[in-house]
Amino acid sequence: MPKSTYYQPFHKKLNSYHVANQKLLEQIKAIHNDNKGRYGAPKIHEKLKQKGFA
């Protein structure tokens, strides 16, 4: 395996898509945990829309 292939992931920076996706995932987990795991996808989607996520 070439050295460049091995070290490539260490120098990779996240793009804006990955950063936004990570923030969205954190919000989804927070909403789910705040409601004791009772909310499913439709209710989480409504809460995200209320918070301004598209």
PDB file of N, CA, C and O in Angstrom, chain B, residues numbered from 101:
ATOM      1  N   MET B 101       0.854  -1.161   0.000  1.00  0.00           N
ATOM      2  CA  MET B 101       0.000   0.000   0.000  1.00  0.00           C
ATOM      3  C   MET B 101       0.908   1.235   0.000  1.00  0.00           C
ATOM      4  O   MET B 101       1.840   1.317   0.799  1.00  0.00           O
ATOM      5  N   PRO B 102       0.642   2.183  -0.883  1.00  0.00           N
ATOM      6  CA  PRO B 102       1.440   3.409  -0.902  1.00  0.00           C
ATOM      7  C   PRO B 102       1.232   4.237   0.368  1.00  0.00           C
ATOM      8  O   PRO B 102       0.150   4.237   0.957  1.00  0.00           O
ATOM      9  N   LYS B 103       2.292   4.943   0.777  1.00  0.00           N
ATOM     10  CA  LYS B 103       2.202   5.787   1.970  1.00  0.00           C
ATOM     11  C   LYS B 103       1.104   6.828   1.828  1.00  0.00           C
ATOM     12  O   LYS B 103       0.401   7.119   2.795  1.00  0.00           O
ATOM     13  N   SER B 104       0.948   7.388   0.645  1.00  0.00           N
ATOM     14  CA  SER B 104      -0.051   8.435   0.437  1.00  0.00           C
ATOM     15  C   SER B 104      -1.468   7.915   0.678  1.00  0.00           C
ATOM     16  O   SER B 104      -2.323   8.644   1.180  1.00  0.00           O
ATOM     17  N   THR B 105      -1.712   6.672   0.325  1.00  0.00           N
ATOM     18  CA  THR B 105      -3.026   6.073   0.547  1.00  0.00           C
ATOM     19  C   THR B 105      -3.286   5.890   2.037  1.00  0.00           C
ATOM     20  O   THR B 105      -4.406   6.092   2.505  1.00  0.00           O
ATOM     21  N   TYR B 106      -2.259   5.510   2.776  1.00  0.00           N
ATOM     22  CA  TYR B 106      -2.408   5.300   4.214  1.00  0.00           C
ATOM     23  C   TYR B 106      -2.653   6.613   4.943  1.00  0.00           C
ATOM     24  O   TYR B 106      -3.509   6.675   5.826  1.00  0.00           O
ATOM     25  N   TYR B 107      -1.916   7.668   4.588  1.00  0.00           N
ATOM     26  CA  TYR B 107      -2.003   8.931   5.313  1.00  0.00           C
ATOM     27  C   TYR B 107      -3.115   9.857   4.815  1.00  0.00           C
ATOM     28  O   TYR B 107      -3.396  10.866   5.461  1.00  0.00           O
ATOM     29  N   GLN B 108      -3.738   9.551   3.712  1.00  0.00           N
ATOM     30  CA  GLN B 108      -4.762  10.415   3.128  1.00  0.00           C
ATOM     31  C   GLN B 108      -5.911  10.740   4.085  1.00  0.00           C
ATOM     32  O   GLN B 108      -6.276  11.912   4.177  1.00  0.00           O
ATOM     33  N   PRO B 109      -6.504   9.785   4.802  1.00  0.00           N
ATOM     34  CA  PRO B 109      -7.626  10.111   5.699  1.00  0.00           C
ATOM     35  C   PRO B 109      -7.246  11.047   6.847  1.00  0.00           C
ATOM     36  O   PRO B 109      -8.112  11.740   7.381  1.00  0.00           O
ATOM     37  N   PHE B 110      -5.971  11.082   7.235  1.00  0.00           N
ATOM     38  CA  PHE B 110      -5.551  11.936   8.337  1.00  0.00           C
ATOM     39  C   PHE B 110      -5.565  13.411   7.960  1.00  0.00           C
ATOM     40  O   PHE B 110      -5.689  14.270   8.833  1.00  0.00           O
ATOM     41  N   HIS B 111      -5.441  13.712   6.677  1.00  0.00           N
ATOM     42  CA  HIS B 111      -5.362  15.090   6.211  1.00  0.00           C
ATOM     43  C   HIS B 111      -6.666  15.586   5.604  1.00  0.00           C
ATOM     44  O   HIS B 111      -6.760  16.735   5.172  1.00  0.00           O
ATOM     45  N   LYS B 112      -7.655  14.731   5.572  1.00  0.00           N
ATOM     46  CA  LYS B 112      -8.924  15.075   4.952  1.00  0.00           C
ATOM     47  C   LYS B 112      -9.719  16.018   5.851  1.00  0.00           C
ATOM     48  O   LYS B 112      -9.836  15.783   7.054  1.00  0.00           O
ATOM     49  N   LYS B 113     -10.259  17.076   5.271  1.00  0.00           N
ATOM     50  CA  LYS B 113     -11.119  17.995   6.009  1.00  0.00           C
ATOM     51  C   LYS B 113     -12.567  17.747   5.599  1.00  0.00           C
ATOM     52  O   LYS B 113     -12.852  17.418   4.447  1.00  0.00           O
ATOM     53  N   LEU B 114     -13.474  17.910   6.557  1.00  0.00           N
ATOM     54  CA  LEU B 114     -14.884  17.700   6.264  1.00  0.00           C
ATOM     55  C   LEU B 114     -15.425  18.852   5.426  1.00  0.00           C
ATOM     56  O   LEU B 114     -15.090  20.012   5.665  1.00  0.00           O
ATOM     57  N   ASN B 115     -16.256  18.530   4.450  1.00  0.00           N
ATOM     58  CA  ASN B 115     -16.870  19.578   3.649  1.00  0.00           C
ATOM     59  C   ASN B 115     -18.147  20.071   4.337  1.00  0.00           C
ATOM     60  O   ASN B 115     -18.550  19.528   5.366  1.00  0.00           O
ATOM     61  N   SER B 116     -18.768  21.077   3.780  1.00  0.00           N
ATOM     62  CA  SER B 116     -19.936  21.700   4.409  1.00  0.00           C
ATOM     63  C   SER B 116     -21.108  20.728   4.530  1.00  0.00           C
ATOM     64  O   SER B 116     -21.889  20.822   5.477  1.00  0.00           O
ATOM     65  N   TYR B 117     -21.239  19.799   3.587  1.00  0.00           N
ATOM     66  CA  TYR B 117     -22.312  18.811   3.651  1.00  0.00           C
ATOM     67  C   TYR B 117     -22.166  17.945   4.898  1.00  0.00           C
ATOM     68  O   TYR B 117     -23.145  17.711   5.608  1.00  0.00           O
ATOM     69  N   HIS B 118     -20.972  17.475   5.166  1.00  0.00           N
ATOM     70  CA  HIS B 118     -20.747  16.610   6.319  1.00  0.00           C
ATOM     71  C   HIS B 118     -20.941  17.365   7.634  1.00  0.00           C
ATOM     72  O   HIS B 118     -21.459  16.805   8.600  1.00  0.00           O
ATOM     73  N   VAL B 119     -20.530  18.622   7.673  1.00  0.00           N
ATOM     74  CA  VAL B 119     -20.702  19.425   8.881  1.00  0.00           C
ATOM     75  C   VAL B 119     -22.189  19.652   9.149  1.00  0.00           C
ATOM     76  O   VAL B 119     -22.641  19.496  10.283  1.00  0.00           O
ATOM     77  N   ALA B 120     -22.949  20.015   8.123  1.00  0.00           N
ATOM     78  CA  ALA B 120     -24.389  20.239   8.270  1.00  0.00           C
ATOM     79  C   ALA B 120     -25.101  18.943   8.659  1.00  0.00           C
ATOM     80  O   ALA B 120     -26.019  18.958   9.480  1.00  0.00           O
ATOM     81  N   ASN B 121     -24.683  17.839   8.076  1.00  0.00           N
ATOM     82  CA  ASN B 121     -25.287  16.547   8.388  1.00  0.00           C
ATOM     83  C   ASN B 121     -25.026  16.168   9.846  1.00  0.00           C
ATOM     84  O   ASN B 121     -25.900  15.606  10.505  1.00  0.00           O
ATOM     85  N   GLN B 122     -23.839  16.471  10.349  1.00  0.00           N
ATOM     86  CA  GLN B 122     -23.507  16.166  11.734  1.00  0.00           C
ATOM     87  C   GLN B 122     -24.366  16.994  12.689  1.00  0.00           C
ATOM     88  O   GLN B 122     -24.839  16.476  13.701  1.00  0.00           O
ATOM     89  N   LYS B 123     -24.575  18.291  12.373  1.00  0.00           N
ATOM     90  CA  LYS B 123     -25.422  19.147  13.209  1.00  0.00           C
ATOM     91  C   LYS B 123     -26.860  18.642  13.225  1.00  0.00           C
ATOM     92  O   LYS B 123     -27.509  18.635  14.271  1.00  0.00           O
ATOM     93  N   LEU B 124     -27.352  18.224  12.075  1.00  0.00           N
ATOM     94  CA  LEU B 124     -28.709  17.700  11.968  1.00  0.00           C
ATOM     95  C   LEU B 124     -28.850  16.413  12.788  1.00  0.00           C
ATOM     96  O   LEU B 124     -29.847  16.224  13.484  1.00  0.00           O
ATOM     97  N   LEU B 125     -27.871  15.552  12.704  1.00  0.00           N
ATOM     98  CA  LEU B 125     -27.902  14.304  13.457  1.00  0.00           C
ATOM     99  C   LEU B 125     -27.917  14.568  14.966  1.00  0.00           C
ATOM    100  O   LEU B 125     -28.614  13.877  15.709  1.00  0.00           O
ATOM    101  N   GLU B 126     -27.154  15.562  15.415  1.00  0.00           N
ATOM    102  CA  GLU B 126     -27.142  15.918  16.833  1.00  0.00           C
ATOM    103  C   GLU B 126     -28.516  16.413  17.277  1.00  0.00           C
ATOM    104  O   GLU B 126     -28.977  16.073  18.366  1.00  0.00           O
ATOM    105  N   GLN B 127     -29.169  17.213  16.439  1.00  0.00           N
ATOM    106  CA  GLN B 127     -30.506  17.720  16.758  1.00  0.00           C
ATOM    107  C   GLN B 127     -31.520  16.584  16.824  1.00  0.00           C
ATOM    108  O   GLN B 127     -32.369  16.556  17.715  1.00  0.00           O
ATOM    109  N   ILE B 128     -31.434  15.654  15.886  1.00  0.00           N
ATOM    110  CA  ILE B 128     -32.356  14.515  15.865  1.00  0.00           C
ATOM    111  C   ILE B 128     -32.197  13.689  17.144  1.00  0.00           C
ATOM    112  O   ILE B 128     -33.187  13.305  17.767  1.00  0.00           O
ATOM    113  N   LYS B 129     -30.961  13.424  17.526  1.00  0.00           N
ATOM    114  CA  LYS B 129     -30.719  12.641  18.744  1.00  0.00           C
ATOM    115  C   LYS B 129     -31.214  13.383  19.975  1.00  0.00           C
ATOM    116  O   LYS B 129     -31.761  12.763  20.887  1.00  0.00           O
ATOM    117  N   ALA B 130     -31.031  14.703  20.019  1.00  0.00           N
ATOM    118  CA  ALA B 130     -31.474  15.493  21.164  1.00  0.00           C
ATOM    119  C   ALA B 130     -32.997  15.467  21.283  1.00  0.00           C
ATOM    120  O   ALA B 130     -33.525  15.288  22.380  1.00  0.00           O
ATOM    121  N   ILE B 131     -33.706  15.645  20.171  1.00  0.00           N
ATOM    122  CA  ILE B 131     -35.167  15.613  20.185  1.00  0.00           C
ATOM    123  C   ILE B 131     -35.649  14.232  20.629  1.00  0.00           C
ATOM    124  O   ILE B 131     -36.567  14.126  21.442  1.00  0.00           O
ATOM    125  N   HIS B 132     -35.039  13.192  20.104  1.00  0.00           N
ATOM    126  CA  HIS B 132     -35.432  11.828  20.446  1.00  0.00           C
ATOM    127  C   HIS B 132     -35.217  11.563  21.936  1.00  0.00           C
ATOM    128  O   HIS B 132     -36.073  10.974  22.595  1.00  0.00           O
ATOM    129  N   ASN B 133     -34.083  11.995  22.456  1.00  0.00           N
ATOM    130  CA  ASN B 133     -33.786  11.772  23.877  1.00  0.00           C
ATOM    131  C   ASN B 133     -34.653  12.631  24.784  1.00  0.00           C
ATOM    132  O   ASN B 133     -35.051  12.175  25.856  1.00  0.00           O
ATOM    133  N   ASP B 134     -34.959  13.867  24.382  1.00  0.00           N
ATOM    134  CA  ASP B 134     -35.801  14.745  25.187  1.00  0.00           C
ATOM    135  C   ASP B 134     -37.205  14.186  25.371  1.00  0.00           C
ATOM    136  O   ASP B 134     -37.874  14.463  26.367  1.00  0.00           O
ATOM    137  N   ASN B 135     -37.633  13.405  24.406  1.00  0.00           N
ATOM    138  CA  ASN B 135     -38.976  12.829  24.459  1.00  0.00           C
ATOM    139  C   ASN B 135     -38.952  11.361  24.841  1.00  0.00           C
ATOM    140  O   ASN B 135     -39.864  10.605  24.506  1.00  0.00           O
ATOM    141  N   LYS B 136     -37.910  10.967  25.540  1.00  0.00           N
ATOM    142  CA  LYS B 136     -37.759   9.617  26.100  1.00  0.00           C
ATOM    143  C   LYS B 136     -37.891   8.513  25.055  1.00  0.00           C
ATOM    144  O   LYS B 136     -38.366   7.418  25.357  1.00  0.00           O
ATOM    145  N   GLY B 137     -37.469   8.804  23.832  1.00  0.00           N
ATOM    146  CA  GLY B 137     -37.474   7.786  22.786  1.00  0.00           C
ATOM    147  C   GLY B 137     -38.836   7.490  22.208  1.00  0.00           C
ATOM    148  O   GLY B 137     -39.000   6.509  21.483  1.00  0.00           O
ATOM    149  N   ARG B 138     -39.815   8.316  22.514  1.00  0.00           N
ATOM    150  CA  ARG B 138     -41.184   8.045  22.040  1.00  0.00           C
ATOM    151  C   ARG B 138     -41.456   8.630  20.662  1.00  0.00           C
ATOM    152  O   ARG B 138     -42.343   8.154  19.954  1.00  0.00           O
ATOM    153  N   TYR B 139     -40.707   9.655  20.274  1.00  0.00           N
ATOM    154  CA  TYR B 139     -40.970  10.304  18.990  1.00  0.00           C
ATOM    155  C   TYR B 139     -40.351   9.500  17.859  1.00  0.00           C
ATOM    156  O   TYR B 139     -39.219   9.026  17.953  1.00  0.00           O
ATOM    157  N   GLY B 140     -41.119   9.359  16.791  1.00  0.00           N
ATOM    158  CA  GLY B 140     -40.629   8.709  15.588  1.00  0.00           C
ATOM    159  C   GLY B 140     -40.279   9.760  14.549  1.00  0.00           C
ATOM    160  O   GLY B 140     -40.191  10.948  14.858  1.00  0.00           O
ATOM    161  N   ALA B 141     -40.083   9.320  13.331  1.00  0.00           N
ATOM    162  CA  ALA B 141     -39.650  10.202  12.254  1.00  0.00           C
ATOM    163  C   ALA B 141     -40.626  11.353  11.980  1.00  0.00           C
ATOM    164  O   ALA B 141     -40.170  12.485  11.817  1.00  0.00           O
ATOM    165  N   PRO B 142     -41.942  11.123  11.919  1.00  0.00           N
ATOM    166  CA  PRO B 142     -42.848  12.235  11.606  1.00  0.00           C
ATOM    167  C   PRO B 142     -42.816  13.357  12.660  1.00  0.00           C
ATOM    168  O   PRO B 142     -42.789  14.538  12.316  1.00  0.00           O
ATOM    169  N   LYS B 143     -42.820  12.976  13.927  1.00  0.00           N
ATOM    170  CA  LYS B 143     -42.811  13.998  14.974  1.00  0.00           C
ATOM    171  C   LYS B 143     -41.456  14.694  15.053  1.00  0.00           C
ATOM    172  O   LYS B 143     -41.399  15.900  15.293  1.00  0.00           O
ATOM    173  N   ILE B 144     -40.380  13.965  14.859  1.00  0.00           N
ATOM    174  CA  ILE B 144     -39.053  14.580  14.853  1.00  0.00           C
ATOM    175  C   ILE B 144     -38.950  15.550  13.680  1.00  0.00           C
ATOM    176  O   ILE B 144     -38.378  16.632  13.816  1.00  0.00           O
ATOM    177  N   HIS B 145     -39.498  15.170  12.539  1.00  0.00           N
ATOM    178  CA  HIS B 145     -39.488  16.054  11.370  1.00  0.00           C
ATOM    179  C   HIS B 145     -40.228  17.357  11.663  1.00  0.00           C
ATOM    180  O   HIS B 145     -39.758  18.430  11.284  1.00  0.00           O
ATOM    181  N   GLU B 146     -41.365  17.279  12.324  1.00  0.00           N
ATOM    182  CA  GLU B 146     -42.122  18.475  12.680  1.00  0.00           C
ATOM    183  C   GLU B 146     -41.329  19.371  13.629  1.00  0.00           C
ATOM    184  O   GLU B 146     -41.307  20.590  13.463  1.00  0.00           O
ATOM    185  N   LYS B 147     -40.680  18.767  14.623  1.00  0.00           N
ATOM    186  CA  LYS B 147     -39.869  19.542  15.570  1.00  0.00           C
ATOM    187  C   LYS B 147     -38.697  20.226  14.862  1.00  0.00           C
ATOM    188  O   LYS B 147     -38.357  21.365  15.185  1.00  0.00           O
ATOM    189  N   LEU B 148     -38.081  19.538  13.904  1.00  0.00           N
ATOM    190  CA  LEU B 148     -36.965  20.118  13.158  1.00  0.00           C
ATOM    191  C   LEU B 148     -37.440  21.302  12.316  1.00  0.00           C
ATOM    192  O   LEU B 148     -36.749  22.316  12.217  1.00  0.00           O
ATOM    193  N   LYS B 149     -38.629  21.169  11.708  1.00  0.00           N
ATOM    194  CA  LYS B 149     -39.176  22.280  10.924  1.00  0.00           C
ATOM    195  C   LYS B 149     -39.446  23.478  11.820  1.00  0.00           C
ATOM    196  O   LYS B 149     -39.224  24.618  11.413  1.00  0.00           O
ATOM    197  N   GLN B 150     -39.927  23.233  13.043  1.00  0.00           N
ATOM    198  CA  GLN B 150     -40.188  24.334  13.984  1.00  0.00           C
ATOM    199  C   GLN B 150     -38.879  25.018  14.379  1.00  0.00           C
ATOM    200  O   GLN B 150     -38.865  26.220  14.645  1.00  0.00           O
ATOM    201  N   LYS B 151     -37.804  24.277  14.418  1.00  0.00           N
ATOM    202  CA  LYS B 151     -36.501  24.854  14.788  1.00  0.00           C
ATOM    203  C   LYS B 151     -35.806  25.530  13.606  1.00  0.00           C
ATOM    204  O   LYS B 151     -34.763  26.161  13.780  1.00  0.00           O
ATOM    205  N   GLY B 152     -36.376  25.404  12.407  1.00  0.00           N
ATOM    206  CA  GLY B 152     -35.824  26.091  11.256  1.00  0.00           C
ATOM    207  C   GLY B 152     -34.980  25.251  10.320  1.00  0.00           C
ATOM    208  O   GLY B 152     -34.360  25.785   9.401  1.00  0.00           O
ATOM    209  N   PHE B 153     -34.944  23.952  10.535  1.00  0.00           N
ATOM    210  CA  PHE B 153     -34.228  23.080   9.623  1.00  0.00           C
ATOM    211  C   PHE B 153     -35.101  22.771   8.414  1.00  0.00           C
ATOM    212  O   PHE B 153     -36.305  22.548   8.541  1.00  0.00           O
ATOM    213  N   ALA B 154     -34.489  22.760   7.268  1.00  0.00           N
ATOM    214  CA  ALA B 154     -35.237  22.488   6.031  1.00  0.00           C
ATOM    215  C   ALA B 154     -35.176  21.020   5.687  1.00  0.00           C
ATOM    216  O   ALA B 154     -35.745  20.597   4.681  1.00  0.00           O
TER     217      ALA B 154
END
